[in-house]
Amino acid sequence: MCGIVGVVGKAEAAPLLLEALRRLEYRGYDSAGIATLVDGRIDRRRAEGKLGNLAGVLDREPLTGTTGIGHTRWATHGAPTERNAHPHSTHRVSVVHNGIIENHAELRAELEAKGAVFETETDTETFVRLVDDFLAHGLAPAEAFAAALKRVHGAFALAAIFAGHPKLLLAARQGAPLAVGYGEGEMFIGSDALALAPLTRRIAYLEEGDWVALDGGGARFFDAAHAPVERPVVTTAVSGAAVGKGNHRHFMEKELHEHPAVLGDTLRQYLDPGTQAVRLPRLPFDPAVVPRLTISACGSAFLAGLVGRYWIEQLARLPVDADVASEFRYRNPPLAEGGAAILVSQSGETADTMAALRLLREAKQSVLAVVNVPESSMARESDAAVLTVAGPEIGVASTKAFTAQLAVMACLSIGFGRARGHVSAADEAKLTEALLEVPSQAAEILACDAQIQALAVEVAKARDVLFLGRGSLYPIALEGALKLKEISYIHAEGYAAGEMKHGPIALIDSNVPVIALCPTGPLFEKTASNLQEAAARGGRIMAFTDADGVGPLSRFAEQVIELPKVGAFSTPILYAIPVQLLAYHVAVLKGTDVDQPRNLAKSVTVE
């Protein structure tokens, strides 16, 4: 959520800032704005809604100046209006902010008592007024900024420009990501490397509590104690190539069709086709002796971790706890001495998962991150990271990143099982062979698009939808329900199929589609029996199965879609694709904003 960009440059800042903000749209936002220094004074343009609205404002009222800041806002304090949009400014200072200032009410009262007049409902304005107050008392910009940082509490990234200082930009990070970009005679700031990629590939990352002063020639870093420090400059692998939809209507559609390539690229990192073996990177713990494993994540990433729990416990006989990150840290669980944890995230910046990471490190647990962004905070702060190779995922609802996470969890589970002596060399070869077939099987599933589109026509009419699955497909039922809720705004729930008769069956009537994930295998008969119970009560059964399951299910199901026959181990990866496709087509039929659904953000960087 919220994106920050800034430039101290040689060319006009506004076009650079607007383009950088476009690359941050995937994070989710509801207003945007830019401020620059024009002849030494602060000028700004803001707009409610999408960046196209801001671009229109800039066309009508251009902004000049080579130093500026920009922001896409996801509303926390205050409604998503132009008045509450960033940057927030006085005649002395202008600020953009990602995160939450937790003690804003206390500081606001203090400043109002001194005569400050607030113009917005936001917590960000508190920081602006605080800096302005220090400036009014004669402090230089860097001194005022540093003094204000000492007064605020919370999780934030901040960037500020100052009237009368045309080559100065200050920025700070506390619990939210921020990167510095190095150009030729110009400097940049951004929430992530993707925003800065068209401008530079030379990046330095602010560490927790850091602040930085940029001018056209470089950067001066200071730590949480305000002491000068050095931060290494690295060359990011993130491409500056334009992030486009190609011939697809939406980024989500494009990313759905990238499943085969992403799965192939990710699996190639960890599987050796020649030896039919898993080759794991360096791990921060020995899976052969670790007594217990904790998996924690948020959203779809948590569901990938939940599938991982099924696989790891089954193949490695290693006890696994799986927790939503926002609950994990407050549950204060007892953690085994010598234990380890796996954290899963697309962005590597999710605030709740980062908080879980720090709790785990304090408890002396070894932490492995499964993450898509190698330069992310999570990748850097964990003991080790295994990377998904999903590339940038622009659609807010995770698709290809989710299946890539599943692919990594599958490889880890085989490797752990081998290390613990519960997976033989023959078993490893068989499981590896099954995974190596997944990319081509994913392409076969995408070829079922027309049938899934026809199914979507019926689902789009519903107010409530149930998704059912058993075993490792239970988390995929949860994923199907989550996707449908996220982008179509239809109420949906995912259940373990055997749990339906313990409550949810009360919801069944002729208006409720029941989406069943029902491949043949050891659990097929039990799942089919659960579905017959729903059908007997008027439920509209719509099933995904393989060729052997079509006949038995067709006796009572309204619609049955045949998917490729795959082994039980690979099923969760592949059955995730049709439920994501279904949600996509339903959302298109409903006319929602598929790529940027309301109220959602790609990277949730506040608690």
Steps between C-alpha positions, in 0.01 A plus 500: 500500500605861447790573270772762542730642234737797499763657280779755526576523134605683189184462292142601578397293803123468447511263195757278673295489818178420314663211312650363822157520666352299213738219590371515859132472401510126574533581872142632508395861554204739494660842439831640378704816494830667412684799647803677352715799576420779253737796528572396856137475613285188546229432243287188479225321305270236651203295382255249640481162327731357237825643365320596179322766701830639627644490149201704382560759771867523399402545134277794596735643762859386431760485776857609431805444717767232518455398866177337613312226679201287399256269672221251444283486813304209647278669756548421869426820693247710312283431197658452153441861390720754322526697824649198678722401207878534533727693483402700807662840513556828674680787330825364653482121454319232300482134607386164365446211741436128491389335825342617823615752759356342810532799735353751253206593723726593791732702275209667325357621830843635599544685171146640498566636849791692345269644233548257213196476270448157344341470156450121475395196700826317435768387742758612241420867548614467861853431377483790254387743772763366738782558247354840416500595869869412532577698183310798638725488805810535286615143443649409163304244293713198595492602869121552493442169322722309745334669799155409370605137448586478869144599592297263282420132565369240260586334171577742221702607201527875446643735239513880516604801292556851636431847363819685416705179477471394133756217520394332826275202569481331842352155561463254788397142560352334808317173432419580135733447200692778326780492242745763376589505131829635363502674162751714311484833681154420631355296785172318557290356782235230461289251693657219301748427226221452243408870522863601450588244231450733198714765672790294640604150598746616767312476828572537872246396761423689818523274802257513789505846661720658229452842348679644200579836343516508119644764273588478134839350576424221746349391829595540866355227723431520873394218731229499769741674739557769231863396457646502144513151346582340165247290313619276214399579144384192307393439143139388500379223272163673456452596136420851386298362211146625475253296699213451257198278440603389152188386314310425820212705642641503851828436678327218687409326175859539376638365826260204499637403159855526634444204736681244281808718448518609865461144625766381259746775598443444873521122489814515283676674788444213742463183290765313302330324206811290432523344845128546579598649834431814699793740544416740778704814564677560829251469786537670839411177681556129458162346405626162623510612863273805530231407758215717378421740219284814503348634177358850502369735231197709398227463237570263213858457620364350823291256297816397312658441840197295606547270199866484597401376845310207344796413278775537763317304767416227250841466333741605776299400810603838642245669729384831352301788646339736251388844615361812339777750572269760652391244762835328550680783675212567741435134575849493654543129422759284676776433247718192510867546583692458177180546301468660160250704302398559140350836411324540166445829317481631145628850579718419800373818665171390661490671840341216699737241355798726566383533862478120521855479362634725773318306770644175366851644493461616862396145589817369334312315227677452166299684234470409132311739269312388189481828311472643149715812548867425577569858617200508738521560875393143569765349275767718658397452864437124490779251557457381141255538213371272226366694206192457292559603139164663433626838374297813578141420590294811435147371563416548867348152529792256503500237224834390354683596820273262692572198279871586504485495882333160483774377267769606748313342793474176301875495440574577865271220617677243279840624615398489865357150456821379340713656776289337771505158336129479425535549123713244315703577190231324294227706665697820437538413133128427466396824674754704305374354173145595598604860571693526174173423316313780678580786254360309201199388706441863597486586130240225449286649778520846343364338183178435696441875517182498288332241726598694811365816341165326444498390864568860603174612338306296757721586796472872423126482573555378854512694825676223694737227382658203680833343403573148624818294505663228709855447618749729330218632281326653801738801491432525124126520579589787733704659221208471255266668747754772577554580133127519431447734796799717413417585142129429440369608846282187519489347846681166490626251756743212474448186708651161552244281323453277804411806711204599284252296701627663820333830422540637147246256358238724660578759232437264210209578270441533126662844493836391643764366260727241663840497326663163564868415456465128453779313319493123512721340759480379860257775609277502191220279633476691826489836323243375249285382791519848657395653170204264467379619839507858370329402174223322691422834666476690173863613482637583155811282476772624264805275506859498381626144454693278260381257234431219749288728717278645228259205479428454873464874565286566194221294656417783740718801408364786293834558328822298497823632352761243411859587587815298421552193716790574735656335801368592843822681592475752213126552527497812723727691261291418196153527654584852618499615136135428410363660818705813425377499139143461622533800732650705216218427256231562764659837581509595131130413470424705812690797357729550799851644496678168459859618545437746781196383699350742746653538845790262425873557476766275351758554770346556844767699681292611801360277769 
